[in-house]
Amino acid sequence: MLLNLCRHTSLRMNELVPEIRKRLNTVYDSSEADWLVRCIMEDVCGMSRADMLVKDIKIPAEKKRRAEQVVARLMQREPYQYITGRMYFCGIPLYVSPSVLIPRPETAELVCRISERECGNAPLRILDLCTGSGCIAVALAKKIKDAEFFAADISAEALEVACRNARENGVEVKFAECDILGDIRQLPSNVDVIVSNPPYVTESEKKDMDANVLGYEPHRALFVPDEAPLLFYSRIADIGHTLLSPQGRLYLEINSAYAGETARMLEQKGYSAIEIRKDFYNNARFIECVLKRTTT
């Protein structure tokens, strides 16, 4: 019996909320537990912030049971976004499943930066590599008009999620199943922008990661070997020479521990105007650069 409340057909807000919070506090810190309580009340029980202030408001039995089911899964450290299948990213609704990484706030920063820099440059051709849920391509397509969007991922399951997100948000993105470490002939050429948030967490960094990430999110989208931390970045830099137009731009989310090394690699491969930018947490998280190559 999860909350010891099954004898009730319905329950008041001031009874259900403390019980849920008490349970979650055994697994999550207080701020995360409070956030999860609010999400459960709003998303599962259909209660507004104003409703939550009305202590004697009744929660119907069906919604109470659903809340109990969600709490049971949360107690196993399953991410809330996978439980509900929904989240918001850059102000747009996204569907997510265990086939894709849960988009992070840092990635939303990258989207905002690209839209600020590129909105005035349309028409554009923009390619998102390792697209996952499609969050970057779909959010950019909502923000940058008169642009053509392409996205690729190695996972067919991830592409199903990405296609759904594009469709549900009313944007057009051309998707391709592609292992960027291999054959890229199906990818478009003469693109103006390549953006990517590829796998960049080294195997040795697993010990510092949360159980909900290690237990539920797809490892193929997260990890690279310790001996090759720049595996994807080096390959993307090479792809840029094949697919980018002259003076094409590259935007990357990076591992902050390898920011300098990534920048030096890009310079060696012919990129210029290289900028390392920090995220809201003051970590070196993004690199922007321009391809030096000119037309012949």
Phi, psi and omega in degrees: 000110191296303185250006182057036184234009188292343180289344182271142171277333174214173185210147177278154180305316184287356173260317184289313185301311180299324180294317178296313181299320179300316179294313183294329180294345177281345183240324185247155174291167191297320182292319179291322177297318178298318178298317180294321177300314180298317180298315181297316181296319183282309188280322186266316183266352177071027181262135176278171176302321179294320178301323184293343177276347180268097192296329185262013176294139185270139174260119180302150184303319181297316179291326176297316180296320178296319178299320179296320179296318179296316179299319179301320179288322177297326179294341175268010178070020175288132181300138181302323182296325177287326180296314182272338183076007184224153173197170175248140180219123183053034177081004179243149179282138178233145168268135176226150178219170178297356175283346184227156172293150172282120181302138183259159176302326180298322179293326175297325176298319179298316178300315180297320180296315180297316181296324177295319184280329192252347184304323182279359184259002182296151007282146183227159168242120187238130182242126178253114179263143185060054191290332180060239180291352184081009187302318182292308183297317182292316180295320178294323179295332176285333186264326185250111180273164179058037176233153178253129187245137177230151178208149183219150175205155179283338188263122176295324179294320177296320181295328175298318178296314182298316179300318178298318180294322177295315181297313184290338178261005173068035178237157179255120174228132178268116185259148178222137173276118189204132169271106186290347175279354181238233185283124181243020184296338180277357180273152183285150176258173176056046176268151182272331184222134167243129177236145179203141168238078187276175173302133180213001179276126180283155182304322182290344179276355180303324185297340181263004186263154181289152181296327181292331177285309183294327185276340190229329185274150187293119184295328181298332180272357185249313200253149172229158180295148177303325184280354180219063184295337180257021184311307184283324182293320178297318180293319179296322177299319177293319178300323179303322179294335179271322191252337183282144171288164175305135183065024175292155185250147179240129177235124185229139165269135192230166170281119185300333180292342183239026183299309181297318180295322179294317180297318180294320178298317180296321178296318179296332180268012171096018177262150181228180182050043184282124179237128170262126183239146181266155176268185182297339180268008178068026174259141174295107192236344185224150172230135173240143178201171182233141177283127182288334188309137177243166180291153179249000000 
